[in-house]
Amino acid sequence: MKFWEESGRVNGRGSIGSTHSVVHLENPESSLRWYFKYFLGTAHQNYYGKTVDENGEKDLYVLSVAKSEENYRAIMWTKKGIHRLLLPATKPLSPQTICQEYCRESGEWTISRAPREIKSSNVMDDLLIIEEQDGAINFKFGILYRKAGQTTDNEILGNESISPAFGQFLDLIGEKVQLKGFGDFHGGLDVRDDTTGTHSYRTIIEGKSVMFHVANMLPFSRENPQQVERKRHIGIDI
């Protein structure tokens, strides 16, 4: 079983905190969702800024920081992944200082733009989705068919038929499967009673199962122009 170490240091060589910090071992399977477990519903701040690597290439990052009486928990969100850090709260730590600790630990980049606080709370929903997908082995992708001139959700979600070209696109990205009795990852679709349609498309990429939620293959309702049943699946997909 794999574990990672939580301590007052970064990989045992950071400059913050005592070298005698108590070490906590956590099973990564239960600790991957730090943002959900430790940040959501508690006071914390989200920041954004830019990093620069040794080649001069810049990239955006988001930093989430939550402070308790005993420690700081920080999450650095970058295109290379999610990085988590636990630091003792023996003295106040600024977002800039926490970022510098990440840079020292990674050895790959430095901070190009100091962190600035994100005021909008909408970012929390995005971070939760990113965290849920991080390390996942199964994925759900929503696919919409939009006819020329369609501009509203009701119009797009209300399509009952598709074009031949769109059908070719679906055949290109996956294989059409019958849902009833389907034994692999089904992405929340009903594989017993056909309540979410009779067929869908799926594929496997680098060992990861992908189920496509194709809007026009989900149940259609003439009485509900908003097509809530379709939106219920598509609305939480990638």
N, C-alpha and C positions, 0 to 999 in steps of 0.2 A: 504494500500500500504506500502511496506517495504522500509526503507531507511537505509543507513549507514552514519556515521559521518566522515567527513574529518576535521582534525584539526591539530594543532602542537603537539598533544599529542598522545600517544598510549592508547586507551580506557580510556582517561582522567587521566592516572596516570604515563605517561612516564616522563622522565627527560629532554627531549629535547624540547626547545622552550618555549614560554610564555604560562602561563595558561589562558591568555586572548586572545588567537588566535581566529581569526574569524572562525566560524564553517560553513562549506558548506554541504548542504544536496544534495545527488545525488540519483536519482532513479537507483537501481542496475541493472534494465533491460537494461539501456542505458550505464552503466558504467562497465559492466563485462569485456569488451574488452579494458582494459587500455593499453595493449601493442600496440594494433592496433591504438588506439586513440591518445596516448600521446608519444609513443616511436618511432614507425615506421616513418622513414623519418626525424627524428630529431637526434641530437647528443646525444648518450647515450652509456653506457658501460654494458657489460654482464660479470659476474664473476661466478666461480664455487668453491665449497669447500665441507666440510663435517660437518654434525651435529652429536651429540651424545646424546641419551636420557638417562633417569635416570637408565635404565637397561644396559647401556653401548653399546647399539646397534647403529652402525654408518650408516649414509645414506648420499647420495649426495644431494646437493642443487645447484640451479642456482639463482643468484641475478642480477636483472636488475635495473640500476639507471639512471635517467634522471634529469638534473638540469636546472631550469629556474631562472630568476631573483628573484622570490619570494619564490620558494620552491624546495624541492627534492621529486620526485616521485620514489618509489622503489617497486619492485615486487620480492617476494621470492617464487621460484618454488620448491616445495617439493613433496614427494610422498603422503603427506596428503592433498595436494591441493595448491591453489594459494593464497598468502597472499599479500595484498596491503597496502601501507603506504604512507602518505603525511606528510612531515616534513618541517618546515620553513627554509629558506636558510639564517638565520641570521648569521651563521658562517659555515665554511667549515666542511663537514662531510665525513669521510672516509668510504669506504665500510665495514670495520670492525666495525665501530661505528653503522652503520645502521643495520648490522647483530645482534649486541648486543641488539639493541632496539627490534628486532623481538623476540629474545630469552626471553627478559624480559617480553614482552607482552604475549607470548605463555605459558611460564612457564613449557614447556614440554621438551625442549632440550637446549643444549649449542653448541657453535661453536667448532668443533674439529680441523678443518683446516681453516686457514684464507683464505678469498676469493682471487682467482687469476684470472686475466682478461682472457677472452676467445678472442683470436685474430681472429678466423674465423668468417666471416659474415654468414656462413651457418646456425648457430644456430638460427638466426632470423626466418627463415622459420619454424623450429621445434617449436619455442615458439608460433608463430602465430597459428599453428595447435592445440597445447595444449590448448591455450586460447580459441579458437573457440569451442573446445569440452567441456571445463569446464562448468558445469552447463547445458549442453545441454540435451534435453529430447528425441532427435532423433539422430540416428547414422547410418552411412554408412560404411559397411565393404566390402573390396574387397577380392575376393577369386579367386585364380589361380590354375589351374590344370597343373602339370608338369609331363610329362612322363619320364621314365628312359632314361638317356642320353641327355636330353635337357638341354642346358646351356645358351642360349641366349633369350633375350626378344621376338624376332621375333618368335622363336620356341614355347615358352610357350604361348604367346598370340595368336598364330596361331592354337591352338588345336580346332578342330571342334567336336570331340567326347571325352567322358570320360569313365573311367572304371566303372564296377558295384560297386566296393568298394567306389569310389568317390561319386557315386550316393547315396549310403547308408549314407555316411558322410553328404551330403547335407540334406537328409531327417531327419538326427539326429539333426542338428543344427537349422532347421527351417521348415516352411511349404511352399510348392510350391503354388504360386498365379498367376492368370492371371492378366497381367498389365492393359489391356484395361478396363477402368471403375473402377479400383482399387481406393477406396476412402480414404485409410489411408495414412500415410507417405510413399512416394514412392522414396525418395532419389535421386531426379533428373531424374528418368526414365520416359519415355513417357507413360502416361496412357490414351492417346487419339488415337494415330495413329500407335502404335507398331513400331515406328522408332528406339527404343532401345531394341527390342526383344519382344516376346509375353508373356514370363513368367519370374519370378524370385523367390527368396526365401526370406522370412521375418520371424521375430519372435518378441515377446515382452518379455523383461526381466525386472522384478521389475518395471513394468509400463513404461518402455522406449521402444520405437519402434526402431527396427533394420531392415534395408533393406540391403540385401547382393547383391553386384554387382558381379555376377558369370561370369567370363570372357567368357566362352564358350557359355553363353546364350545371350551375347551381339552381335550386328551385326558383321558378318565376311565379309572381303573384300579380294578377290583373287588378285585384282589389287594393294592393299596396304599391302605389307608384314609387315609393322610396326604396322598394325592394330590400327591406330590412334583413331578410334571411341571407341575401347575397352580401350585403354590407357587413353583416356580422362576421363573416369569414374574411372577406377582402380587407376590411378595415384594420385588422391587426397583423396583416402579413407584411413581408418585406416589399 
